[in-house]
Each structure stands twice: as structure tokens, then as C-alpha cells.
Amino acid sequence: MSQAKTLTKETEEKLNHFFNYLKYFSDKCTTLSSISHLHYGGRYGLCDFFNWCAQDLNKMDEKVVDYIKQRNGQVNLIDLIASKFDVETEKKVDLHSLTPYELVDYLHKEDTRYNDLLNDFIRFADKQKDEELKQFFASYKDELTNWNKKIDDSLITIRKSTTSSKLTEDDLHNVFQNQFDKIRNFREI
């Protein structure tokens, strides 16, 4: 690998925005885990799944920190509030009123914001003519795209199971748990 190009102030700000967004997203997963525990206890495996998502995002965040440091930049943690990331849905959704499927879908919809953010960062890197930075952001984008393609079928299965009158609570728990196991396995591949 060639010597890493030193960060400009603007590039460092973008990377820190990304770092803080991943922290925010991880915190959202932790919140969803707490809400799931409050309303559903250990049913459906929601708490474990949301905690796993938070840990996965923290691993991605560690890579951002390493990259910032590799390029001789400073890591700056900000207050993690929705307004910092233009997340309007925070004001409109009562998370406590969501069904188990809706909680999972809510998290999946945050991927749209994450995807938009990555697209903005890739365009920024392109304007800066910083190919290394562009590849760094593109690696996250590729990972997200592959992830979403793989979990869409799992989300359809979960949604369909929640509308079936033939399934018992135990059956629903097993459907959710099996789909969450599949989703976790996608990340291991």
C-alpha cells in the first residue's frame, strides 16, 4: 500500500461525521433492544438481534477510527442526537407502539439514510480526487448493498409470518429466530 495522503480539514470532518453517524446508528440499535426487552422480553430474539447489530456497527466504526488515524487525522466524538444527522423520522415514530416486525423494519429503513450518506461521501471523495477515500467509502457501500440484498428475503418471511393466523407465538418466535440467524450468518460470509 502506498503512503496514505494526509487529510484535509474538510475530509477529516466528513470522516468524523461518518464515525459519529455509525455511533448514532449503533445507539439506535441499543435503544431498539431496550424497547424490545421492555415490550417483548426474550420473545422473537429481538433483543439479541438488535444488540448484535449494535456490535456490528461498532466494529465498522473502529475501522473508521483506524482509517482516520492512519491518515494522520483526529477523531472527534459529538453529541449523538438525531438532528445532527437530519433524521426526521425520530420525531414522527413512537418506537414503543411498534410490533416486532415493525421494529425490525424500522431499523432496516435506517439503511436508506446510511446508503444516502455513503453516496454523499463517495461523491465528496470523487470531487476531492481522493481515490483512497473513495475506495474506503465504497467498501462500506458495497457491504451495505450486499447486506440489503441478502436480508430482503428474510424480512419478507418475517412480515408474512406475522400476518399468518395459523402460527402460534412459539412458531413466530422460531420464524424470527431462524431469520435472525440467517441474517447474522450473512455478515460472517
CNS distance restraints for C-alpha pairs under 8 A (distance, minus, plus):
assign (resid   4 and name CA) (resid  70 and name CA) 7.16 0.50 0.50
assign (resid   4 and name CA) (resid  71 and name CA) 5.72 0.50 0.50
assign (resid   4 and name CA) (resid 132 and name CA) 7.94 0.50 0.50
assign (resid   5 and name CA) (resid  71 and name CA) 6.33 0.50 0.50
assign (resid   6 and name CA) (resid  71 and name CA) 5.21 0.50 0.50
assign (resid   6 and name CA) (resid  72 and name CA) 6.16 0.50 0.50
assign (resid   6 and name CA) (resid  73 and name CA) 7.62 0.50 0.50
assign (resid   7 and name CA) (resid  11 and name CA) 5.81 0.50 0.50
assign (resid   7 and name CA) (resid  12 and name CA) 5.82 0.50 0.50
assign (resid   7 and name CA) (resid  71 and name CA) 6.01 0.50 0.50
assign (resid   7 and name CA) (resid  72 and name CA) 6.90 0.50 0.50
assign (resid   7 and name CA) (resid  73 and name CA) 6.25 0.50 0.50
assign (resid   8 and name CA) (resid  12 and name CA) 6.11 0.50 0.50
assign (resid   9 and name CA) (resid  13 and name CA) 6.23 0.50 0.50
assign (resid  10 and name CA) (resid  14 and name CA) 6.35 0.50 0.50
assign (resid  11 and name CA) (resid  15 and name CA) 6.24 0.50 0.50
assign (resid  11 and name CA) (resid 125 and name CA) 7.99 0.50 0.50
assign (resid  12 and name CA) (resid  16 and name CA) 6.11 0.50 0.50
assign (resid  12 and name CA) (resid  68 and name CA) 7.29 0.50 0.50
assign (resid  12 and name CA) (resid  73 and name CA) 6.25 0.50 0.50
assign (resid  12 and name CA) (resid  74 and name CA) 7.34 0.50 0.50
assign (resid  13 and name CA) (resid  17 and name CA) 6.06 0.50 0.50
assign (resid  14 and name CA) (resid  18 and name CA) 6.25 0.50 0.50
assign (resid  14 and name CA) (resid 121 and name CA) 7.15 0.50 0.50
assign (resid  15 and name CA) (resid  19 and name CA) 6.12 0.50 0.50
assign (resid  15 and name CA) (resid  64 and name CA) 7.26 0.50 0.50
assign (resid  15 and name CA) (resid  68 and name CA) 7.02 0.50 0.50
assign (resid  16 and name CA) (resid  20 and name CA) 6.03 0.50 0.50
assign (resid  16 and name CA) (resid  75 and name CA) 6.22 0.50 0.50
assign (resid  16 and name CA) (resid  76 and name CA) 6.08 0.50 0.50
assign (resid  16 and name CA) (resid  77 and name CA) 7.49 0.50 0.50
assign (resid  17 and name CA) (resid  21 and name CA) 6.00 0.50 0.50
assign (resid  18 and name CA) (resid  22 and name CA) 6.24 0.50 0.50
assign (resid  18 and name CA) (resid  64 and name CA) 7.80 0.50 0.50
assign (resid  19 and name CA) (resid  23 and name CA) 6.45 0.50 0.50
assign (resid  19 and name CA) (resid  61 and name CA) 5.74 0.50 0.50
assign (resid  19 and name CA) (resid  64 and name CA) 6.07 0.50 0.50
assign (resid  19 and name CA) (resid  65 and name CA) 7.09 0.50 0.50
assign (resid  19 and name CA) (resid  77 and name CA) 7.94 0.50 0.50
assign (resid  20 and name CA) (resid  24 and name CA) 6.11 0.50 0.50
assign (resid  20 and name CA) (resid  77 and name CA) 6.24 0.50 0.50
assign (resid  20 and name CA) (resid  78 and name CA) 6.65 0.50 0.50
assign (resid  20 and name CA) (resid  80 and name CA) 7.05 0.50 0.50
assign (resid  21 and name CA) (resid  25 and name CA) 6.08 0.50 0.50
assign (resid  21 and name CA) (resid  80 and name CA) 7.89 0.50 0.50
assign (resid  21 and name CA) (resid  85 and name CA) 6.97 0.50 0.50
assign (resid  22 and name CA) (resid  26 and name CA) 6.04 0.50 0.50
assign (resid  22 and name CA) (resid  57 and name CA) 6.18 0.50 0.50
assign (resid  22 and name CA) (resid  58 and name CA) 7.23 0.50 0.50
assign (resid  22 and name CA) (resid  60 and name CA) 7.59 0.50 0.50
assign (resid  22 and name CA) (resid  61 and name CA) 5.94 0.50 0.50
assign (resid  23 and name CA) (resid  27 and name CA) 6.14 0.50 0.50
assign (resid  23 and name CA) (resid  57 and name CA) 7.41 0.50 0.50
assign (resid  23 and name CA) (resid  58 and name CA) 6.89 0.50 0.50
assign (resid  23 and name CA) (resid  61 and name CA) 6.98 0.50 0.50
assign (resid  23 and name CA) (resid  80 and name CA) 7.42 0.50 0.50
assign (resid  24 and name CA) (resid  28 and name CA) 6.20 0.50 0.50
assign (resid  24 and name CA) (resid  80 and name CA) 5.51 0.50 0.50
assign (resid  24 and name CA) (resid  81 and name CA) 7.25 0.50 0.50
assign (resid  24 and name CA) (resid  82 and name CA) 7.76 0.50 0.50
assign (resid  25 and name CA) (resid  29 and name CA) 6.42 0.50 0.50
assign (resid  25 and name CA) (resid  54 and name CA) 7.54 0.50 0.50
assign (resid  25 and name CA) (resid  57 and name CA) 7.32 0.50 0.50
assign (resid  26 and name CA) (resid  30 and name CA) 6.38 0.50 0.50
assign (resid  26 and name CA) (resid  53 and name CA) 7.14 0.50 0.50
assign (resid  26 and name CA) (resid  54 and name CA) 4.28 0.50 0.50
assign (resid  26 and name CA) (resid  55 and name CA) 7.24 0.50 0.50
assign (resid  26 and name CA) (resid  57 and name CA) 5.58 0.50 0.50
assign (resid  26 and name CA) (resid  58 and name CA) 6.55 0.50 0.50
assign (resid  27 and name CA) (resid  31 and name CA) 6.16 0.50 0.50
assign (resid  27 and name CA) (resid  54 and name CA) 6.83 0.50 0.50
assign (resid  28 and name CA) (resid  32 and name CA) 6.19 0.50 0.50
assign (resid  28 and name CA) (resid  54 and name CA) 7.89 0.50 0.50
assign (resid  29 and name CA) (resid  33 and name CA) 6.19 0.50 0.50
assign (resid  29 and name CA) (resid  50 and name CA) 5.14 0.50 0.50
assign (resid  29 and name CA) (resid  51 and name CA) 6.47 0.50 0.50
assign (resid  29 and name CA) (resid  53 and name CA) 6.35 0.50 0.50
assign (resid  29 and name CA) (resid  54 and name CA) 5.27 0.50 0.50
assign (resid  29 and name CA) (resid 107 and name CA) 7.40 0.50 0.50
assign (resid  30 and name CA) (resid  34 and name CA) 6.33 0.50 0.50
assign (resid  30 and name CA) (resid  50 and name CA) 6.33 0.50 0.50
assign (resid  30 and name CA) (resid  51 and name CA) 5.83 0.50 0.50
assign (resid  30 and name CA) (resid  54 and name CA) 6.10 0.50 0.50
assign (resid  31 and name CA) (resid  35 and name CA) 6.19 0.50 0.50
assign (resid  32 and name CA) (resid  36 and name CA) 5.98 0.50 0.50
assign (resid  32 and name CA) (resid  47 and name CA) 7.58 0.50 0.50
assign (resid  32 and name CA) (resid  50 and name CA) 6.39 0.50 0.50
assign (resid  32 and name CA) (resid  95 and name CA) 7.80 0.50 0.50
assign (resid  32 and name CA) (resid 103 and name CA) 7.16 0.50 0.50
assign (resid  33 and name CA) (resid  37 and name CA) 6.13 0.50 0.50
assign (resid  33 and name CA) (resid  46 and name CA) 6.61 0.50 0.50
assign (resid  33 and name CA) (resid  47 and name CA) 4.34 0.50 0.50
assign (resid  33 and name CA) (resid  48 and name CA) 7.25 0.50 0.50
assign (resid  33 and name CA) (resid  49 and name CA) 7.75 0.50 0.50
assign (resid  33 and name CA) (resid  50 and name CA) 5.11 0.50 0.50
assign (resid  33 and name CA) (resid  51 and name CA) 6.13 0.50 0.50
assign (resid  34 and name CA) (resid  38 and name CA) 6.16 0.50 0.50
assign (resid  34 and name CA) (resid  47 and name CA) 6.98 0.50 0.50
assign (resid  35 and name CA) (resid  39 and name CA) 6.19 0.50 0.50
assign (resid  35 and name CA) (resid  95 and name CA) 7.45 0.50 0.50
assign (resid  35 and name CA) (resid  96 and name CA) 6.50 0.50 0.50
assign (resid  36 and name CA) (resid  40 and name CA) 5.30 0.50 0.50
assign (resid  36 and name CA) (resid  41 and name CA) 6.51 0.50 0.50
assign (resid  36 and name CA) (resid  46 and name CA) 6.13 0.50 0.50
assign (resid  36 and name CA) (resid  47 and name CA) 5.80 0.50 0.50
assign (resid  36 and name CA) (resid 100 and name CA) 7.64 0.50 0.50
assign (resid  37 and name CA) (resid  41 and name CA) 4.24 0.50 0.50
assign (resid  37 and name CA) (resid  42 and name CA) 6.46 0.50 0.50
assign (resid  37 and name CA) (resid  46 and name CA) 7.81 0.50 0.50
assign (resid  37 and name CA) (resid  47 and name CA) 5.98 0.50 0.50
assign (resid  39 and name CA) (resid  96 and name CA) 7.65 0.50 0.50
assign (resid  40 and name CA) (resid  44 and name CA) 7.86 0.50 0.50
assign (resid  41 and name CA) (resid  47 and name CA) 7.88 0.50 0.50
assign (resid  42 and name CA) (resid  46 and name CA) 7.25 0.50 0.50
assign (resid  42 and name CA) (resid  47 and name CA) 6.82 0.50 0.50
assign (resid  43 and name CA) (resid 173 and name CA) 6.10 0.50 0.50
assign (resid  44 and name CA) (resid 100 and name CA) 7.72 0.50 0.50
assign (resid  44 and name CA) (resid 172 and name CA) 6.96 0.50 0.50
assign (resid  44 and name CA) (resid 173 and name CA) 4.17 0.50 0.50
assign (resid  44 and name CA) (resid 174 and name CA) 7.04 0.50 0.50
assign (resid  44 and name CA) (resid 175 and name CA) 7.95 0.50 0.50
assign (resid  44 and name CA) (resid 176 and name CA) 5.39 0.50 0.50
assign (resid  44 and name CA) (resid 177 and name CA) 5.95 0.50 0.50
assign (resid  45 and name CA) (resid  49 and name CA) 6.14 0.50 0.50
assign (resid  45 and name CA) (resid 173 and name CA) 7.19 0.50 0.50
assign (resid  45 and name CA) (resid 176 and name CA) 6.85 0.50 0.50
assign (resid  45 and name CA) (resid 177 and name CA) 5.64 0.50 0.50
assign (resid  45 and name CA) (resid 180 and name CA) 7.73 0.50 0.50
assign (resid  46 and name CA) (resid  50 and name CA) 6.06 0.50 0.50
assign (resid  46 and name CA) (resid 100 and name CA) 7.44 0.50 0.50
assign (resid  47 and name CA) (resid  51 and name CA) 6.08 0.50 0.50
assign (resid  48 and name CA) (resid  52 and name CA) 6.02 0.50 0.50
assign (resid  49 and name CA) (resid  53 and name CA) 6.25 0.50 0.50
assign (resid  49 and name CA) (resid 180 and name CA) 6.56 0.50 0.50
assign (resid  50 and name CA) (resid  54 and name CA) 6.28 0.50 0.50
assign (resid  51 and name CA) (resid  55 and name CA) 6.29 0.50 0.50
assign (resid  52 and name CA) (resid  56 and name CA) 6.16 0.50 0.50
assign (resid  53 and name CA) (resid  57 and name CA) 6.21 0.50 0.50
assign (resid  54 and name CA) (resid  58 and name CA) 6.21 0.50 0.50
assign (resid  55 and name CA) (resid  59 and name CA) 6.36 0.50 0.50
assign (resid  56 and name CA) (resid  60 and name CA) 6.51 0.50 0.50
assign (resid  57 and name CA) (resid  61 and name CA) 6.12 0.50 0.50
assign (resid  58 and name CA) (resid  62 and name CA) 6.22 0.50 0.50
assign (resid  59 and name CA) (resid  63 and name CA) 6.68 0.50 0.50
assign (resid  60 and name CA) (resid  64 and name CA) 6.68 0.50 0.50
assign (resid  61 and name CA) (resid  65 and name CA) 6.39 0.50 0.50
assign (resid  62 and name CA) (resid  66 and name CA) 6.20 0.50 0.50
assign (resid  63 and name CA) (resid  67 and name CA) 6.10 0.50 0.50
assign (resid  64 and name CA) (resid  68 and name CA) 6.14 0.50 0.50
assign (resid  65 and name CA) (resid  69 and name CA) 6.24 0.50 0.50
assign (resid  65 and name CA) (resid  75 and name CA) 6.58 0.50 0.50
assign (resid  66 and name CA) (resid  70 and name CA) 5.96 0.50 0.50
assign (resid  67 and name CA) (resid  71 and name CA) 6.26 0.50 0.50
assign (resid  68 and name CA) (resid  72 and name CA) 6.39 0.50 0.50
assign (resid  68 and name CA) (resid  73 and name CA) 5.03 0.50 0.50
assign (resid  68 and name CA) (resid  74 and name CA) 6.63 0.50 0.50
assign (resid  68 and name CA) (resid  75 and name CA) 6.81 0.50 0.50
assign (resid  69 and name CA) (resid  73 and name CA) 5.24 0.50 0.50
assign (resid  69 and name CA) (resid  74 and name CA) 6.63 0.50 0.50
assign (resid  69 and name CA) (resid  75 and name CA) 7.61 0.50 0.50
assign (resid  80 and name CA) (resid  84 and name CA) 7.21 0.50 0.50
assign (resid  81 and name CA) (resid  85 and name CA) 7.54 0.50 0.50
assign (resid  82 and name CA) (resid  86 and name CA) 6.41 0.50 0.50
assign (resid  82 and name CA) (resid  87 and name CA) 5.29 0.50 0.50
assign (resid  82 and name CA) (resid  88 and name CA) 7.58 0.50 0.50
assign (resid  82 and name CA) (resid  90 and name CA) 6.72 0.50 0.50
assign (resid  83 and name CA) (resid  87 and name CA) 6.04 0.50 0.50
assign (resid  83 and name CA) (resid  88 and name CA) 7.51 0.50 0.50
assign (resid  88 and name CA) (resid  92 and name CA) 7.21 0.50 0.50
assign (resid  89 and name CA) (resid  93 and name CA) 6.12 0.50 0.50
assign (resid  94 and name CA) (resid  98 and name CA) 7.23 0.50 0.50
assign (resid  95 and name CA) (resid 103 and name CA) 7.32 0.50 0.50
assign (resid  98 and name CA) (resid 102 and name CA) 5.41 0.50 0.50
assign (resid  98 and name CA) (resid 103 and name CA) 5.84 0.50 0.50
assign (resid  99 and name CA) (resid 103 and name CA) 6.21 0.50 0.50
assign (resid 100 and name CA) (resid 104 and name CA) 6.58 0.50 0.50
assign (resid 101 and name CA) (resid 105 and name CA) 6.10 0.50 0.50
assign (resid 101 and name CA) (resid 158 and name CA) 6.72 0.50 0.50
assign (resid 101 and name CA) (resid 159 and name CA) 6.21 0.50 0.50
assign (resid 101 and name CA) (resid 162 and name CA) 7.25 0.50 0.50
assign (resid 102 and name CA) (resid 106 and name CA) 5.81 0.50 0.50
assign (resid 103 and name CA) (resid 107 and name CA) 6.42 0.50 0.50
assign (resid 104 and name CA) (resid 108 and name CA) 6.28 0.50 0.50
assign (resid 105 and name CA) (resid 109 and name CA) 6.10 0.50 0.50
assign (resid 105 and name CA) (resid 155 and name CA) 7.54 0.50 0.50
assign (resid 106 and name CA) (resid 110 and name CA) 6.67 0.50 0.50
assign (resid 107 and name CA) (resid 111 and name CA) 7.21 0.50 0.50
assign (resid 108 and name CA) (resid 112 and name CA) 7.69 0.50 0.50
assign (resid 109 and name CA) (resid 113 and name CA) 7.48 0.50 0.50
assign (resid 110 and name CA) (resid 114 and name CA) 6.32 0.50 0.50
assign (resid 111 and name CA) (resid 115 and name CA) 5.88 0.50 0.50
assign (resid 111 and name CA) (resid 144 and name CA) 7.83 0.50 0.50
assign (resid 112 and name CA) (resid 116 and name CA) 6.20 0.50 0.50
assign (resid 113 and name CA) (resid 117 and name CA) 6.14 0.50 0.50
assign (resid 114 and name CA) (resid 118 and name CA) 6.26 0.50 0.50
assign (resid 115 and name CA) (resid 119 and name CA) 6.24 0.50 0.50
assign (resid 115 and name CA) (resid 141 and name CA) 6.78 0.50 0.50
assign (resid 115 and name CA) (resid 144 and name CA) 7.39 0.50 0.50
assign (resid 116 and name CA) (resid 120 and name CA) 6.28 0.50 0.50
assign (resid 117 and name CA) (resid 121 and name CA) 6.26 0.50 0.50
assign (resid 118 and name CA) (resid 122 and name CA) 6.09 0.50 0.50
assign (resid 118 and name CA) (resid 137 and name CA) 6.39 0.50 0.50
assign (resid 118 and name CA) (resid 138 and name CA) 7.58 0.50 0.50
assign (resid 118 and name CA) (resid 140 and name CA) 7.55 0.50 0.50
assign (resid 118 and name CA) (resid 141 and name CA) 6.20 0.50 0.50
assign (resid 119 and name CA) (resid 123 and name CA) 6.24 0.50 0.50
assign (resid 119 and name CA) (resid 141 and name CA) 7.73 0.50 0.50
assign (resid 120 and name CA) (resid 124 and name CA) 6.15 0.50 0.50
assign (resid 121 and name CA) (resid 125 and name CA) 6.16 0.50 0.50
assign (resid 121 and name CA) (resid 134 and name CA) 7.70 0.50 0.50
assign (resid 121 and name CA) (resid 137 and name CA) 6.73 0.50 0.50
assign (resid 122 and name CA) (resid 126 and name CA) 6.16 0.50 0.50
assign (resid 122 and name CA) (resid 133 and name CA) 7.91 0.50 0.50
assign (resid 122 and name CA) (resid 134 and name CA) 5.27 0.50 0.50
assign (resid 122 and name CA) (resid 137 and name CA) 5.95 0.50 0.50
assign (resid 122 and name CA) (resid 138 and name CA) 6.60 0.50 0.50
assign (resid 123 and name CA) (resid 127 and name CA) 6.23 0.50 0.50
assign (resid 123 and name CA) (resid 134 and name CA) 7.94 0.50 0.50
assign (resid 124 and name CA) (resid 128 and name CA) 6.24 0.50 0.50
assign (resid 125 and name CA) (resid 129 and name CA) 6.09 0.50 0.50
assign (resid 125 and name CA) (resid 130 and name CA) 5.31 0.50 0.50
assign (resid 125 and name CA) (resid 131 and name CA) 6.92 0.50 0.50
assign (resid 125 and name CA) (resid 133 and name CA) 5.82 0.50 0.50
assign (resid 125 and name CA) (resid 134 and name CA) 4.96 0.50 0.50
assign (resid 126 and name CA) (resid 130 and name CA) 6.25 0.50 0.50
assign (resid 126 and name CA) (resid 131 and name CA) 6.96 0.50 0.50
assign (resid 126 and name CA) (resid 134 and name CA) 6.32 0.50 0.50
assign (resid 130 and name CA) (resid 134 and name CA) 6.23 0.50 0.50
assign (resid 131 and name CA) (resid 135 and name CA) 6.11 0.50 0.50
assign (resid 132 and name CA) (resid 136 and name CA) 6.19 0.50 0.50
assign (resid 133 and name CA) (resid 137 and name CA) 6.32 0.50 0.50
assign (resid 134 and name CA) (resid 138 and name CA) 5.95 0.50 0.50
assign (resid 135 and name CA) (resid 139 and name CA) 6.03 0.50 0.50
assign (resid 136 and name CA) (resid 140 and name CA) 7.01 0.50 0.50
assign (resid 137 and name CA) (resid 141 and name CA) 6.37 0.50 0.50
assign (resid 138 and name CA) (resid 142 and name CA) 5.96 0.50 0.50
assign (resid 139 and name CA) (resid 143 and name CA) 6.17 0.50 0.50
assign (resid 140 and name CA) (resid 144 and name CA) 6.12 0.50 0.50
assign (resid 141 and name CA) (resid 145 and name CA) 6.09 0.50 0.50
assign (resid 142 and name CA) (resid 146 and name CA) 6.16 0.50 0.50
assign (resid 143 and name CA) (resid 147 and name CA) 6.02 0.50 0.50
assign (resid 144 and name CA) (resid 148 and name CA) 6.08 0.50 0.50
assign (resid 145 and name CA) (resid 149 and name CA) 6.28 0.50 0.50
assign (resid 146 and name CA) (resid 150 and name CA) 6.32 0.50 0.50
assign (resid 147 and name CA) (resid 151 and name CA) 6.26 0.50 0.50
assign (resid 147 and name CA) (resid 186 and name CA) 7.14 0.50 0.50
assign (resid 147 and name CA) (resid 187 and name CA) 7.42 0.50 0.50
assign (resid 148 and name CA) (resid 152 and name CA) 6.00 0.50 0.50
assign (resid 149 and name CA) (resid 153 and name CA) 7.91 0.50 0.50
assign (resid 150 and name CA) (resid 154 and name CA) 7.69 0.50 0.50
assign (resid 150 and name CA) (resid 183 and name CA) 7.68 0.50 0.50
assign (resid 150 and name CA) (resid 186 and name CA) 7.13 0.50 0.50
assign (resid 151 and name CA) (resid 155 and name CA) 6.25 0.50 0.50
assign (resid 151 and name CA) (resid 183 and name CA) 6.08 0.50 0.50
assign (resid 152 and name CA) (resid 156 and name CA) 6.31 0.50 0.50
assign (resid 153 and name CA) (resid 157 and name CA) 6.24 0.50 0.50
assign (resid 154 and name CA) (resid 158 and name CA) 6.23 0.50 0.50
assign (resid 154 and name CA) (resid 179 and name CA) 5.54 0.50 0.50
assign (resid 154 and name CA) (resid 180 and name CA) 7.94 0.50 0.50
assign (resid 154 and name CA) (resid 182 and name CA) 7.72 0.50 0.50
assign (resid 154 and name CA) (resid 183 and name CA) 7.41 0.50 0.50
assign (resid 155 and name CA) (resid 159 and name CA) 6.05 0.50 0.50
assign (resid 155 and name CA) (resid 179 and name CA) 7.88 0.50 0.50
assign (resid 156 and name CA) (resid 160 and name CA) 6.07 0.50 0.50
assign (resid 157 and name CA) (resid 161 and name CA) 6.13 0.50 0.50
assign (resid 157 and name CA) (resid 175 and name CA) 7.95 0.50 0.50
assign (resid 157 and name CA) (resid 179 and name CA) 7.79 0.50 0.50
assign (resid 158 and name CA) (resid 162 and name CA) 6.39 0.50 0.50
assign (resid 158 and name CA) (resid 175 and name CA) 6.71 0.50 0.50
assign (resid 158 and name CA) (resid 176 and name CA) 6.16 0.50 0.50
assign (resid 158 and name CA) (resid 179 and name CA) 7.30 0.50 0.50
assign (resid 159 and name CA) (resid 163 and name CA) 6.82 0.50 0.50
assign (resid 160 and name CA) (resid 164 and name CA) 6.53 0.50 0.50
assign (resid 161 and name CA) (resid 167 and name CA) 7.26 0.50 0.50
assign (resid 161 and name CA) (resid 172 and name CA) 6.65 0.50 0.50
assign (resid 161 and name CA) (resid 175 and name CA) 7.25 0.50 0.50
assign (resid 162 and name CA) (resid 172 and name CA) 7.02 0.50 0.50
assign (resid 167 and name CA) (resid 171 and name CA) 5.43 0.50 0.50
assign (resid 167 and name CA) (resid 172 and name CA) 6.27 0.50 0.50
assign (resid 168 and name CA) (resid 172 and name CA) 6.23 0.50 0.50
assign (resid 169 and name CA) (resid 173 and name CA) 6.11 0.50 0.50
assign (resid 170 and name CA) (resid 174 and name CA) 6.24 0.50 0.50
assign (resid 171 and name CA) (resid 175 and name CA) 6.23 0.50 0.50
assign (resid 172 and name CA) (resid 176 and name CA) 6.17 0.50 0.50
assign (resid 173 and name CA) (resid 177 and name CA) 6.04 0.50 0.50
assign (resid 174 and name CA) (resid 178 and name CA) 5.93 0.50 0.50
assign (resid 175 and name CA) (resid 179 and name CA) 6.17 0.50 0.50
assign (resid 176 and name CA) (resid 180 and name CA) 6.05 0.50 0.50
assign (resid 177 and name CA) (resid 181 and name CA) 6.13 0.50 0.50
assign (resid 178 and name CA) (resid 182 and name CA) 6.33 0.50 0.50
assign (resid 179 and name CA) (resid 183 and name CA) 6.21 0.50 0.50
assign (resid 180 and name CA) (resid 184 and name CA) 6.14 0.50 0.50
assign (resid 181 and name CA) (resid 185 and name CA) 6.15 0.50 0.50
assign (resid 182 and name CA) (resid 186 and name CA) 6.31 0.50 0.50
assign (resid 183 and name CA) (resid 187 and name CA) 6.90 0.50 0.50
assign (resid 184 and name CA) (resid 188 and name CA) 6.75 0.50 0.50
assign (resid 185 and name CA) (resid 189 and name CA) 6.50 0.50 0.50
